[in-house]
Amino acid sequence: MLYTKEIPLKDKFDVLVAGGGVAGFCAAVAAARQGKKVALLENNGALGGILTVGGNPQIGIFFAYYRQAIAGIGWELCKNLEAQGFATIPDFSKIDTRLGGIPSNVKVCAPMAEAEMNRMCLEAGVRLFFHTKIVDAVVQNDKVCGVIAAEKNGLALFAADVFIDCTGDGDLSILSGASYQKSEVLQPGTYGYTFRTNNLEALSDGELREKFQQKRENGEILHGDFWPEYHAPIKNFFIEGGDNANHVVMDGSMAEGLTKAEIEGREKMARMLRFAKEEADVTVFSSAAYTAPRETRRIVCDKEISKADFLSGKIEEDSVCYGYYNIDLHTYEENNALKGQRLPDGVVPTIPYRALQVKGLTNLLVAGRCACADREVMSALRVKASCMAMGEAAGTAAALAVKQSGEVRAVNLALLKKTLSDSGAIVPSESLFSPAGKD
């Protein structure tokens, strides 16, 4: 069947950001604050991605060795929410962030984070397009000219000078013809949900472990339903109230894989909530809008951040932000849910601008979970604070590229770093953190 239809032009922008997760939010605000006309297209009905609708309202990690490594727009969001009483920021003068995990994270109220991100975008002049899914790209002579998106009333064409892919899965880059990397075995995702245990003090971990094991043996609870079962007390499930509690095998790059993950994720939640209801007095609050992936595709850019680069804290000429987190590969294997590696003491990895420049395309940048790094490195850089820093760097670079006919590689590096620094972001410097092997 032949289908032809003229697609109307929605509008022409200086910068178009695809994906309104934390990277896309920071990219859009950064570009708009530089005075550019910016569109932010988001498939869901709210900003924040995994932070909000994805069910994981925690952000890590902004500090390294008791000193701030990531600031800028993402940190501004956290401070705004804290001032309103809707974020809890740890005392980083006392938190050893080398250990990672929950104590190092900023915890936010997801609904209020959605509202605050809306406000920051609108105050900056960003035009928001919710329920707008990119389905194709128009490319001419290695330049993205526009994206085709599905709206409520059909297809629409959005044109721009510079584009930023913050979809997490690299959707815009791949639709534009970019190359990508994808592992044969992907990290599992997580279906998030929350509940409160009203009689926590009455619970015994020993009794909970025994009953948990009984249900595992008779098939009422399955492997991955509570992924920390091998290294944490079962009572932690009741203490944390769900949250990042399960592992779901998934391929988030395809609708079929996402559909399977949504079904399985909710089944995992249901099995554990039935267990919680039997063993404690619990009040269920909410569940995520979708199963959140940890890994899908990584877009090929001008530079791939290697494990050696990452573990050395090497500062490149074009290093535009830090990304501080231990290597954190989740697996679905029995008795081995994590394959991690701690950063060497004193090291804070950096992210070069070339790792955000999509190879083969002149006006397309990428930021967030699908940027260019090897698999182990991206298991660390996928966390939210690092994605926020990448997003702000990409948005600032895109704004500067508009003056260079959209050529992202024509951006003056010194000007990019100065603009980031003047805007409150932290640019890598040996005066802050020295690479490994240096005093």
VOBA-624561 format. One record per residue (C-alpha): residue number from 1; x negated, y, z. Coordinates in steps of 0.25 Angstrom, whole numbers, plus 2048, in hexadecimal, padded with zeros to 3 digits. Layout:
N
(site NUM,(X,Y,Z));
...
***
This chain:
439
(site 1,(800,800,800));
(site 2,(7FA,80D,7FC));
(site 3,(7FD,819,806));
(site 4,(7FA,827,802));
(site 5,(7FD,834,80A));
(site 6,(7F7,841,80B));
(site 7,(7F2,844,819));
(site 8,(7F4,852,81E));
(site 9,(7E8,85A,824));
(site 10,(7EB,85D,833));
(site 11,(7E0,868,834));
(site 12,(7D1,86B,832));
(site 13,(7C8,86B,83E));
(site 14,(7BA,86F,841));
(site 15,(7B8,862,84A));
(site 16,(7C1,856,84B));
(site 17,(7BF,84C,856));
(site 18,(7C5,83E,855));
(site 19,(7C8,838,863));
(site 20,(7CC,83F,86F));
(site 21,(7C5,837,87A));
(site 22,(7BB,83E,883));
(site 23,(7B1,83F,877));
(site 24,(7BB,845,86E));
(site 25,(7C1,84E,878));
(site 26,(7B3,854,87B));
(site 27,(7AF,855,86D));
(site 28,(7BC,85D,869));
(site 29,(7BB,866,875));
(site 30,(7AC,869,872));
(site 31,(7AE,86C,863));
(site 32,(7BA,875,866));
(site 33,(7B3,87D,871));
(site 34,(7A9,880,866));
(site 35,(7B4,887,85F));
(site 36,(7B8,87C,855));
(site 37,(7C5,878,850));
(site 38,(7C6,86A,855));
(site 39,(7D0,85E,854));
(site 40,(7D0,852,85D));
(site 41,(7D8,846,858));
(site 42,(7DC,83C,863));
(site 43,(7E3,82F,860));
(site 44,(7E9,82E,86E));
(site 45,(7F2,839,875));
(site 46,(7E8,83E,87F));
(site 47,(7D9,841,87F));
(site 48,(7CF,83A,887));
(site 49,(7CE,82C,881));
(site 50,(7C9,821,88B));
(site 51,(7C9,82C,896));
(site 52,(7D8,82E,895));
(site 53,(7E1,825,88D));
(site 54,(7D6,81B,88D));
(site 55,(7D8,819,89C));
(site 56,(7CA,81C,8A1));
(site 57,(7CA,829,8A8));
(site 58,(7BC,82A,8AC));
(site 59,(7B0,831,8A6));
(site 60,(7A1,82D,8A7));
(site 61,(797,832,8A8));
(site 62,(793,840,8A9));
(site 63,(788,840,8B3));
(site 64,(77A,839,8B3));
(site 65,(771,838,8BF));
(site 66,(779,842,8C6));
(site 67,(778,84C,8BB));
(site 68,(782,850,8B0));
(site 69,(780,84A,8A2));
(site 70,(78D,84C,89B));
(site 71,(795,859,89D));
(site 72,(79D,861,893));
(site 73,(7AB,860,88F));
(site 74,(7AD,852,895));
(site 75,(7A8,857,8A2));
(site 76,(7B1,863,8A1));
(site 77,(7BD,85A,8A0));
(site 78,(7B9,853,8AD));
(site 79,(7B7,860,8B4));
(site 80,(7C4,865,8AF));
(site 81,(7CB,859,8B4));
(site 82,(7C4,859,8C1));
(site 83,(7C8,867,8C4));
(site 84,(7D6,863,8C2));
(site 85,(7D5,857,8CB));
(site 86,(7D5,84D,8C0));
(site 87,(7C7,848,8BF));
(site 88,(7BD,842,8C9));
(site 89,(7AF,845,8C6));
(site 90,(7A5,83E,8CF));
(site 91,(79A,845,8D7));
(site 92,(78F,842,8CD));
(site 93,(784,847,8D7));
(site 94,(787,83A,8DE));
(site 95,(78B,830,8D3));
(site 96,(780,827,8CD));
(site 97,(785,827,8BF));
(site 98,(77B,81D,8BB));
(site 99,(784,813,8C0));
(site 100,(78F,817,8B7));
(site 101,(79E,812,8B9));
(site 102,(7A9,819,8C0));
(site 103,(7A2,821,8CB));
(site 104,(79B,829,8C0));
(site 105,(7A8,82C,8B8));
(site 106,(7B1,838,8B8));
(site 107,(7BF,834,8BB));
(site 108,(7CA,83C,8B4));
(site 109,(7DA,83C,8B4));
(site 110,(7DC,837,8A6));
(site 111,(7E9,83F,8A3));
(site 112,(7E3,84C,8A8));
(site 113,(7D7,849,8A0));
(site 114,(7E0,848,894));
(site 115,(7E6,855,897));
(site 116,(7D9,85C,89A));
(site 117,(7D3,857,88D));
(site 118,(7DF,85D,886));
(site 119,(7DD,86A,88C));
(site 120,(7CE,86B,88A));
(site 121,(7D0,868,87B));
(site 122,(7DB,872,879));
(site 123,(7D4,87D,880));
(site 124,(7C8,87A,877));
(site 125,(7D1,87B,86B));
(site 126,(7D1,86C,867));
(site 127,(7DD,868,85F));
(site 128,(7E2,85A,865));
(site 129,(7E8,850,85C));
(site 130,(7ED,844,864));
(site 131,(7F4,837,85F));
(site 132,(7EB,83A,852));
(site 133,(7E3,82E,84E));
(site 134,(7D8,82F,843));
(site 135,(7DA,825,838));
(site 136,(7D0,829,82D));
(site 137,(7C6,833,829));
(site 138,(7C3,83B,81D));
(site 139,(7B4,83B,819));
(site 140,(7AD,842,80E));
(site 141,(79E,842,80B));
(site 142,(79B,83D,819));
(site 143,(7A4,848,81F));
(site 144,(7B1,845,827));
(site 145,(7BB,84F,821));
(site 146,(7C7,84B,829));
(site 147,(7CE,840,831));
(site 148,(7DB,83A,82F));
(site 149,(7E3,837,83B));
(site 150,(7F1,831,83E));
(site 151,(7FA,83A,846));
(site 152,(808,839,84A));
(site 153,(80E,83D,83D));
(site 154,(804,836,834));
(site 155,(7F6,838,82F));
(site 156,(7EE,846,82F));
(site 157,(7E1,84B,82A));
(site 158,(7D8,853,834));
(site 159,(7CC,85A,82E));
(site 160,(7C0,85F,835));
(site 161,(7B1,863,833));
(site 162,(7AB,85A,83E));
(site 163,(7B1,84D,844));
(site 164,(7AE,846,851));
(site 165,(7B2,838,853));
(site 166,(7B5,836,862));
(site 167,(7BF,82A,85F));
(site 168,(7B6,820,868));
(site 169,(7B7,816,85D));
(site 170,(7B1,81E,852));
(site 171,(7BE,81E,84A));
(site 172,(7BB,82C,842));
(site 173,(7AD,828,83F));
(site 174,(7B1,81B,839));
(site 175,(7BC,820,831));
(site 176,(7B2,82A,82C));
(site 177,(7A9,81F,827));
(site 178,(79F,81F,832));
(site 179,(797,812,836));
(site 180,(799,80C,844));
(site 181,(794,801,84D));
(site 182,(79D,7F8,854));
(site 183,(799,7EC,85D));
(site 184,(79E,7DE,85B));
(site 185,(7A2,7DD,86A));
(site 186,(7A8,7EA,86F));
(site 187,(7A9,7EF,87E));
(site 188,(7B6,7EC,884));
(site 189,(7C0,7F7,886));
(site 190,(7C8,7FA,892));
(site 191,(7D7,7FC,894));
(site 192,(7D9,807,8A0));
(site 193,(7E4,808,8AA));
(site 194,(7E5,80D,8B8));
(site 195,(7EC,809,8C5));
(site 196,(7EB,80C,8D4));
(site 197,(7E9,802,8DF));
(site 198,(7F2,806,8EB));
(site 199,(7EC,7FC,8F5));
(site 200,(7DE,7FC,8F1));
(site 201,(7D9,7FA,8FF));
(site 202,(7E1,7ED,901));
(site 203,(7DA,7E6,8F5));
(site 204,(7CF,7DC,8F7));
(site 205,(7C5,7DA,8EC));
(site 206,(7C3,7CC,8EF));
(site 207,(7D1,7C9,8EE));
(site 208,(7D3,7D1,8E1));
(site 209,(7C7,7C9,8DB));
(site 210,(7CD,7BC,8DF));
(site 211,(7DB,7BF,8D9));
(site 212,(7D4,7C5,8CD));
(site 213,(7CC,7B9,8CA));
(site 214,(7D8,7B0,8CB));
(site 215,(7E0,7B8,8C1));
(site 216,(7D3,7B8,8B8));
(site 217,(7D3,7A9,8B9));
(site 218,(7E2,7A7,8B6));
(site 219,(7E2,7B1,8AA));
(site 220,(7EA,7BC,8B1));
(site 221,(7DE,7C5,8B0));
(site 222,(7D4,7C4,8A4));
(site 223,(7C6,7C7,8A1));
(site 224,(7C4,7D6,89F));
(site 225,(7D1,7DA,8A7));
(site 226,(7C8,7E0,8B2));
(site 227,(7BA,7E1,8AC));
(site 228,(7B2,7E4,8B8));
(site 229,(7B7,7D7,8BF));
(site 230,(7A8,7D2,8BE));
(site 231,(7A1,7DD,8C5));
(site 232,(7AC,7E5,8CD));
(site 233,(7B6,7E2,8D8));
(site 234,(7C4,7DF,8D3));
(site 235,(7C8,7E9,8DE));
(site 236,(7C2,7F4,8D5));
(site 237,(7CD,7F1,8CB));
(site 238,(7D7,7F6,8D6));
(site 239,(7CD,801,8DA));
(site 240,(7CB,807,8CC));
(site 241,(7DA,805,8C8));
(site 242,(7D7,7FF,8BB));
(site 243,(7D0,809,8B3));
(site 244,(7C4,803,8AB));
(site 245,(7C8,7F5,8AF));
(site 246,(7C9,7EC,8A3));
(site 247,(7C1,7E7,896));
(site 248,(7C9,7E6,889));
(site 249,(7C2,7DF,87D));
(site 250,(7C5,7E9,871));
(site 251,(7C1,7EF,864));
(site 252,(7C6,7FD,864));
(site 253,(7C2,800,856));
(site 254,(7CF,7F9,850));
(site 255,(7DE,7FA,853));
(site 256,(7DF,7EB,855));
(site 257,(7D4,7EB,85F));
(site 258,(7DA,7F7,867));
(site 259,(7E8,7F0,867));
(site 260,(7E2,7E4,86D));
(site 261,(7DA,7EC,877));
(site 262,(7E7,7F3,87B));
(site 263,(7EF,7E6,87D));
(site 264,(7E3,7DF,885));
(site 265,(7E0,7EC,88D));
(site 266,(7EE,7ED,892));
(site 267,(7EF,7DE,895));
(site 268,(7E2,7DF,89E));
(site 269,(7E8,7EB,8A5));
(site 270,(7F5,7E3,8A7));
(site 271,(7EE,7D7,8AD));
(site 272,(7E6,7DF,8B7));
(site 273,(7F2,7E8,8BB));
(site 274,(7FA,7DB,8BE));
(site 275,(7EE,7D7,8C7));
(site 276,(7ED,7E4,8CE));
(site 277,(7FC,7E4,8D0));
(site 278,(7FC,7D7,8D7));
(site 279,(7F0,7DA,8E0));
(site 280,(7F2,7E9,8E4));
(site 281,(7FC,7F4,8E5));
(site 282,(7F9,7FC,8D8));
(site 283,(7FF,807,8D0));
(site 284,(7FC,807,8C1));
(site 285,(7F9,815,8BB));
(site 286,(7F6,815,8AC));
(site 287,(7EF,80D,8A1));
(site 288,(7E7,812,895));
(site 289,(7ED,815,887));
(site 290,(7E3,80B,881));
(site 291,(7D8,801,884));
(site 292,(7CB,80A,884));
(site 293,(7BF,804,87C));
(site 294,(7B0,805,880));
(site 295,(7AB,802,872));
(site 296,(7AF,802,864));
(site 297,(7A6,808,859));
(site 298,(79A,811,859));
(site 299,(798,81A,84E));
(site 300,(78B,81B,846));
(site 301,(785,829,848));
(site 302,(777,82F,844));
(site 303,(772,82A,852));
(site 304,(775,81D,85A));
(site 305,(772,81F,868));
(site 306,(769,812,86C));
(site 307,(768,80B,879));
(site 308,(75A,810,87A));
(site 309,(75E,81F,878));
(site 310,(769,81D,882));
(site 311,(761,817,88D));
(site 312,(756,821,88B));
(site 313,(75E,82D,88C));
(site 314,(757,833,880));
(site 315,(75A,841,87D));
(site 316,(75B,843,86E));
(site 317,(75A,850,866));
(site 318,(769,84F,864));
(site 319,(76D,849,871));
(site 320,(77A,851,874));
(site 321,(77F,84A,881));
(site 322,(77D,840,88B));
(site 323,(784,833,88D));
(site 324,(782,82D,89B));
(site 325,(787,81F,89E));
(site 326,(781,811,89F));
(site 327,(782,807,894));
(site 328,(78F,800,897));
(site 329,(793,7F5,88D));
(site 330,(7A0,7EE,892));
(site 331,(7A2,7E0,88D));
(site 332,(7AD,7D6,88E));
(site 333,(7A5,7CA,893));
(site 334,(7A8,7C3,89F));
(site 335,(79F,7C7,8AB));
(site 336,(799,7D2,8A3));
(site 337,(7A2,7DE,8A1));
(site 338,(796,7E8,8A0));
(site 339,(789,7E8,899));
(site 340,(783,7F5,89E));
(site 341,(775,7FC,89F));
(site 342,(772,807,8A8));
(site 343,(76B,814,8A3));
(site 344,(75D,815,8A8));
(site 345,(75C,81F,8B3));
(site 346,(75B,82D,8AF));
(site 347,(760,82B,8A1));
(site 348,(76C,832,89B));
(site 349,(76E,82E,88C));
(site 350,(771,838,882));
(site 351,(77A,839,875));
(site 352,(774,83F,868));
(site 353,(77C,847,85F));
(site 354,(778,83D,854));
(site 355,(780,832,85B));
(site 356,(78C,83A,858));
(site 357,(78A,83D,84A));
(site 358,(791,833,841));
(site 359,(788,82D,837));
(site 360,(78B,830,828));
(site 361,(795,83B,82B));
(site 362,(792,84A,82C));
(site 363,(79D,84F,835));
(site 364,(7A1,844,83E));
(site 365,(79C,842,84D));
(site 366,(7A0,837,857));
(site 367,(7A0,838,866));
(site 368,(7A4,82E,871));
(site 369,(7A5,81F,871));
(site 370,(7A2,81D,862));
(site 371,(795,826,861));
(site 372,(789,820,85C));
(site 373,(781,817,866));
(site 374,(77E,809,868));
(site 375,(788,800,86F));
(site 376,(781,800,87D));
(site 377,(77F,80F,87C));
(site 378,(78E,811,878));
(site 379,(792,809,884));
(site 380,(78D,814,88D));
(site 381,(790,820,884));
(site 382,(79F,81D,882));
(site 383,(7A2,822,890));
(site 384,(7AA,82F,891));
(site 385,(7A0,839,896));
(site 386,(796,835,88B));
(site 387,(7A2,836,880));
(site 388,(7A6,844,885));
(site 389,(797,848,884));
(site 390,(797,843,876));
(site 391,(7A4,849,872));
(site 392,(7A0,857,877));
(site 393,(793,856,86F));
(site 394,(79A,851,862));
(site 395,(7A5,85C,863));
(site 396,(79A,867,865));
(site 397,(792,862,85A));
(site 398,(79E,861,851));
(site 399,(7A2,86F,854));
(site 400,(794,874,850));
(site 401,(794,86B,843));
(site 402,(7A0,872,83E));
(site 403,(797,87E,83B));
(site 404,(78E,874,834));
(site 405,(799,870,82A));
(site 406,(79C,865,833));
(site 407,(78E,85E,832));
(site 408,(78C,858,840));
(site 409,(77D,856,83D));
(site 410,(77B,864,83A));
(site 411,(77E,869,848));
(site 412,(773,86F,84F));
(site 413,(76F,867,85B));
(site 414,(76A,872,864));
(site 415,(777,87A,861));
(site 416,(77F,86D,864));
(site 417,(777,86B,872));
(site 418,(779,879,876));
(site 419,(787,87A,872));
(site 420,(78A,86D,87B));
(site 421,(782,873,886));
(site 422,(788,880,886));
(site 423,(796,879,886));
(site 424,(792,872,893));
(site 425,(78E,864,88D));
(site 426,(781,85E,892));
(site 427,(776,85C,887));
(site 428,(76B,852,889));
(site 429,(75E,858,88E));
(site 430,(752,852,895));
(site 431,(754,85C,8A0));
(site 432,(761,855,8A4));
(site 433,(75D,846,8A2));
(site 434,(750,841,89D));
(site 435,(74F,835,894));
(site 436,(749,828,899));
(site 437,(73A,829,89A));
(site 438,(73A,838,89D));
(site 439,(738,83F,8AA));
***
